[in-house]
Amino acid sequence: MSAYIHHISTLAAPFSYQQDTVRERMMGWTSDERHRRLLSALYKRSGIETRHSVLESFFETGGHGLFQPNGDNRPGNPGTAERNARYASASREMSEQVARRALQDSGFTAREVTHVIYVTCTGFVNPGPELHLVEALGMDPGVERYTLGFMGCYAAFPALRMASQFCKAREDAVVLVVCLELCTLHLQLEDKPDVMLANSLFADGAAAAVVSARTPAVDRPAYRLDGFISELVPSGASHMAWDIGNHGFEIKLSSYVPEILGGEMETLMARVLDKQGCSPEDITEWAVHPGGRAILDKVQQGLRLPETALASSRRVLRTHGNMSSATVLFVLRDLLDTTAPKEGATCAMAFGPGLTVEVALLKRVGCKPRLRGMEITALQTLHETASNG
């Protein structure tokens, strides 16, 4: 019995920031010319144009701002409790919005949901958003609830794997997966290269997927979940980490991560395909987590992919930045919206502390309504025009 992703909904945080504007703000917060040059280079090379946040302004004053300027006009450094309180309030509203939309567009009702899997690494509260979803959407009070916490950017894959297992074990299972990350709450203003790199990449967003063993309608684009593989790159273990500090969650993100991943990618994918009984020719579509432009470049080079293979990943990076676990679901949604179904498999992957590499093999099923081909062509033309303009 197969499990299917019937629908993916995505939601950016409410406040949009141009990357150039953020760069100028960050440069204004340091007087060290070396740091200013590094910041300028990091932001210009990021591949990001726009990011979103639940924070209306990083310069808020009047007692309501999370990063209120202190005496020397530098932003304050709020404690972990204050940052987490913002997460507790914002996560409920965003998770409800994206989950409600996913259910409405999937054709399932809230009362049909049997399991809720909530994924986050940017805040914790109990009772949490997963219980709020049950009550706000009118699910059965007996729905099974799970939280996958603090895993990082690859956590959508363990969640989808769990959902697939639930559906295969129980024929009537309907699993709601919600990934919600509010990375900007953990902005750090230390003059360390890895902190400055992280500040140039991360953003806020949410995505929800509805998974069931029920065969999708032929006019609904969906994914069949065919396999999951977990891999480790031990040489990268010290280059990426996520810790809880006194002033928010603290990331360690070495600039060597792209090189490490790129160097291991061909061998790693050979193991993945061997485990699944596939050949490289079976993969016709890629959904790679856009951890940053350098990561996408090195993965593309390591796998010898054509320039267009990671178009959806690059588009999500450009318009949203890195939203941790939610990001790869944005990429899968973008593929459904902008490309025609292909005969082969879709290979999705993401990376996180460990150095962990999670891979999923999916198959596009269903199709869009009539004239979808013309819609796709028009969308691709618009994207190309926007990219070239």
C-alpha positions in Angstrom: 0.0 0.0 0.0 1.4 3.4 -1.0 1.0 6.7 0.8 0.5 10.0 -1.0 1.0 13.7 -0.3 -2.4 14.9 -1.4 -1.6 18.6 -1.0 1.1 21.0 0.2 0.2 24.5 1.3 2.8 27.1 2.1 2.8 30.4 4.1 5.4 33.1 4.4 5.5 35.2 7.5 3.6 38.4 7.3 6.4 41.0 7.1 8.7 41.1 4.0 12.2 42.4 3.9 14.4 43.1 0.9 17.8 41.5 1.3 19.6 44.7 0.3 17.7 46.5 3.1 18.7 43.9 5.7 22.3 44.1 4.5 22.4 47.8 5.0 20.9 47.4 8.5 23.5 44.8 9.5 26.3 46.9 8.2 25.0 49.9 10.2 25.3 47.9 13.4 29.1 47.4 13.2 31.9 50.0 12.9 34.5 47.4 12.0 35.4 47.9 8.4 36.4 44.2 7.9 33.1 43.0 9.2 31.3 45.5 7.0 33.1 44.1 3.9 32.3 40.6 5.0 28.6 41.4 5.5 28.4 43.1 2.2 29.9 40.1 0.4 27.7 37.5 2.2 24.5 39.3 1.4 25.3 40.0 -2.2 26.3 36.4 -2.8 23.4 34.9 -0.9 21.1 34.3 -3.9 18.3 35.8 -1.8 16.2 38.9 -2.8 13.4 38.7 -0.2 12.9 37.2 3.2 9.9 37.2 5.6 9.6 37.5 9.4 7.0 37.6 12.1 8.8 40.7 13.4 7.4 43.9 11.9 10.7 45.8 12.4 14.1 45.0 13.9 14.2 48.7 15.0 11.0 48.8 16.9 10.8 51.3 19.8 8.3 52.2 22.4 8.4 49.1 24.5 7.1 46.6 21.9 10.2 45.7 19.9 12.1 42.4 20.4 15.4 44.0 19.5 15.0 47.5 20.9 18.0 49.6 20.5 20.1 50.2 23.6 22.2 53.2 24.6 24.8 52.9 21.8 22.0 52.5 19.2 22.8 48.8 18.7 19.9 46.4 18.9 19.2 44.8 22.3 19.9 41.1 23.0 16.6 39.6 24.4 16.8 36.4 26.4 15.6 33.0 25.3 12.3 33.3 27.3 11.3 36.5 25.6 12.1 35.1 22.1 10.3 31.9 22.8 7.2 33.9 24.0 7.0 35.5 20.6 7.2 32.0 19.1 4.4 30.8 21.3 2.0 33.5 20.1 3.0 33.7 16.4 3.2 29.9 15.8 -0.4 29.3 16.7 -1.8 31.7 14.2 0.5 30.7 11.3 0.1 27.0 11.9 -3.7 27.4 11.9 -3.6 29.4 8.6 -1.4 27.0 6.7 -3.1 23.8 8.1 -6.6 25.1 7.3 -5.6 25.9 3.8 -4.0 22.5 3.3 -7.1 20.6 4.4 -9.4 22.8 2.3 -7.4 22.3 -0.8 -6.7 18.6 -0.2 -10.4 17.5 -0.2 -10.2 16.1 3.3 -12.1 17.4 6.3 -10.6 18.2 9.7 -12.7 15.4 11.2 -11.0 12.9 8.9 -7.5 13.7 10.3 -6.2 10.8 12.5 -2.7 12.1 13.2 -1.0 15.5 13.5 2.8 15.8 13.2 4.2 19.2 14.1 7.7 20.0 13.2 9.9 22.9 14.5 13.3 23.7 15.8 12.8 27.4 16.6 10.6 27.4 19.6 8.8 25.2 22.2 5.6 25.5 24.2 3.3 23.0 25.8 0.3 22.9 25.2 1.6 23.7 21.7 0.5 24.5 18.2 -0.4 20.9 17.5 -3.1 20.9 20.2 -4.2 24.3 19.0 -4.7 22.9 15.5 -6.9 20.1 16.9 -9.2 22.6 18.7 -9.2 25.4 16.2 -9.9 23.2 13.2 -12.4 21.0 14.9 -10.6 17.7 14.7 -11.6 14.7 16.7 -10.2 15.2 20.3 -8.7 11.7 20.0 -6.4 12.5 17.1 -2.9 11.4 17.7 -0.4 14.3 18.1 3.3 14.3 17.7 6.0 16.9 17.8 9.4 16.5 16.1 11.6 19.2 17.7 15.1 20.6 17.2 16.1 18.4 14.3 16.8 21.3 11.9 16.4 21.8 8.2 15.9 18.1 7.3 13.1 17.5 9.7 10.3 17.4 7.1 11.6 14.1 5.9 11.3 12.2 9.3 7.8 13.7 9.5 6.8 12.5 6.1 8.4 9.1 6.8 6.3 8.8 10.0 3.2 9.9 8.1 3.8 7.2 5.4 4.3 4.6 8.1 1.0 5.6 9.8 -0.8 5.3 6.5 0.6 1.9 5.7 -0.3 0.6 9.1 -3.8 2.0 9.1 -5.7 2.2 5.8 -8.0 5.1 6.9 -5.2 7.2 8.3 -5.1 10.9 7.3 -2.0 12.6 8.5 -1.5 16.4 8.8 2.2 17.4 8.7 2.9 21.0 9.7 6.5 22.5 9.6 6.7 25.9 11.1 10.0 27.8 11.7 10.5 31.3 13.0 14.2 31.6 12.6 14.4 35.4 12.8 13.4 35.3 16.4 16.9 34.0 17.1 18.9 36.7 15.3 22.3 37.0 16.9 24.5 40.1 16.6 27.9 38.7 17.3 30.7 39.6 15.0 31.5 36.0 14.2 31.7 34.7 10.5 29.3 31.8 11.1 26.8 34.1 12.9 26.9 36.6 10.1 26.5 33.9 7.5 23.4 32.5 9.3 21.9 36.0 9.7 22.2 36.4 5.9 20.2 33.3 5.1 17.4 32.4 7.6 13.8 33.5 7.5 10.3 32.6 8.8 7.7 30.4 7.1 5.3 27.4 7.4 4.2 24.6 5.2 1.6 21.8 5.7 1.2 18.5 3.9 -1.8 16.1 3.9 -0.8 12.5 3.6 -3.1 9.5 3.1 -3.1 6.1 1.5 -6.2 7.1 -0.4 -5.5 7.3 -4.2 -5.5 10.9 -5.3 -8.1 12.1 -7.8 -6.7 12.1 -11.3 -7.2 15.9 -11.7 -5.2 16.6 -8.5 -1.4 16.9 -8.6 0.1 14.9 -5.8 3.2 12.9 -4.8 3.5 9.2 -4.1 6.0 8.6 -1.3 8.2 5.8 -2.5 11.2 5.7 -0.1 13.2 7.5 2.5 16.9 7.2 3.2 19.0 8.7 6.0 22.7 9.3 5.5 25.5 10.8 7.6 28.6 12.7 6.5 30.8 12.4 9.6 33.5 14.7 8.3 30.9 17.6 8.6 29.8 16.9 12.2 31.7 19.8 13.7 30.6 22.3 11.0 26.9 22.6 11.7 25.2 22.7 15.1 22.1 24.1 16.8 22.2 24.9 20.5 20.0 26.6 23.1 21.7 29.6 24.7 20.7 32.2 27.2 19.9 34.7 24.4 18.0 32.5 21.9 19.0 29.5 19.9 22.5 29.6 18.5 23.6 28.2 15.2 27.0 27.1 14.2 27.2 27.1 10.4 30.7 26.8 8.9 31.3 28.1 5.4 32.9 24.7 4.6 29.5 22.9 4.6 28.9 23.4 0.9 32.4 22.0 0.0 31.8 19.0 2.3 28.4 18.2 0.9 29.6 18.7 -2.7 32.5 16.5 -2.2 30.4 13.7 -0.8 27.3 14.0 -3.0 28.2 11.6 -5.8 29.2 8.8 -3.5 26.2 9.5 -1.2 23.7 9.4 -4.0 25.1 6.2 -5.3 24.4 4.6 -1.9 20.9 6.1 -1.8 20.0 4.8 -5.3 21.5 1.4 -4.5 19.4 1.1 -1.4 16.3 1.9 -3.4 17.2 -0.2 -6.4 17.3 2.8 -8.7 19.7 4.2 -11.3 20.6 7.9 -11.8 18.5 7.8 -15.0 15.4 7.1 -12.9 15.7 10.6 -11.3 14.1 13.3 -13.5 13.3 16.0 -11.0 15.1 17.4 -8.0 13.8 19.2 -4.9 17.0 20.2 -2.9 16.7 22.1 0.3 18.1 25.6 -0.5 20.3 26.0 2.5 22.2 28.7 0.6 23.3 29.4 -2.9 26.7 27.8 -2.3 25.1 24.6 -1.1 22.9 24.5 -4.3 25.9 25.2 -6.4 28.0 22.4 -4.9 25.2 19.9 -4.9 24.6 20.7 -8.6 28.3 20.3 -9.4 28.7 17.1 -7.3 25.8 15.4 -9.0 26.7 16.8 -12.5 23.2 18.3 -12.9 22.2 20.7 -15.7 21.7 24.3 -14.8 17.9 24.1 -14.8 17.7 21.1 -12.5 17.5 23.1 -9.3 15.4 26.0 -10.7 12.7 25.5 -8.0 15.2 25.3 -5.2 16.8 28.5 -6.4 13.5 30.3 -6.9 12.4 29.5 -3.3 15.8 30.6 -2.0 15.5 33.9 -4.0 12.0 34.7 -2.8 12.0 33.3 0.8 15.5 32.5 2.0 16.1 29.5 4.2 13.1 28.6 6.4 14.7 25.5 7.9 12.4 22.5 7.9 9.5 24.1 5.9 11.7 25.1 3.0 11.9 21.8 1.1 8.0 21.6 1.1 8.1 25.1 -0.5 10.3 23.5 -3.2 8.0 20.5 -3.7 5.0 22.9 -4.0 6.9 25.0 -6.5 7.6 22.0 -8.7 3.9 21.1 -8.8 3.0 24.7 -9.7 5.7 25.4 -12.4 6.7 22.1 -14.1 4.9 19.4 -16.0 4.9 15.9 -14.5 7.8 13.7 -15.7 8.0 10.0 -16.1 10.7 9.4 -13.6 11.1 10.0 -9.9 11.5 13.2 -7.9 14.5 13.2 -5.5 14.1 15.5 -2.6 16.9 16.1 0.0 17.8 18.3 2.9 20.7 18.7 5.3 21.2 19.4 9.0 23.4 18.9 12.0 25.3 15.6 12.1 26.1 16.3 9.2 22.8 14.6 8.3 21.5 14.2 4.8 17.8 13.0 4.4 16.6 11.9 1.0 13.1 11.0 -0.2 12.1 9.5 -3.5 8.7 10.5 -4.7 6.6 10.1 -7.9 4.4 12.8 -9.3 0.8 11.5 -9.8 -2.4 13.1 -11.0 -2.4 16.1 -13.3 -3.7 19.6 -13.4 -7.0 20.4 -15.2 -7.2 21.0 -19.0 -4.9 23.8 -20.4 -2.4 23.1 -17.6 0.4 22.9 -20.2 -0.3 26.4 -21.3 -0.5 27.6 -17.7 2.9 26.0 -17.0 4.4 27.6 -20.1 3.1 31.0 -19.1 4.4 30.6 -15.5 7.8 29.5 -16.7 7.9 32.5 -19.1 7.0 34.9 -16.2 9.6 33.4 -13.9 12.3 33.6 -16.7 11.3 37.2 -17.4 11.5 38.1 -13.7 14.8 36.4 -13.3 16.3 38.2 -16.4 14.8 41.5 -15.5 
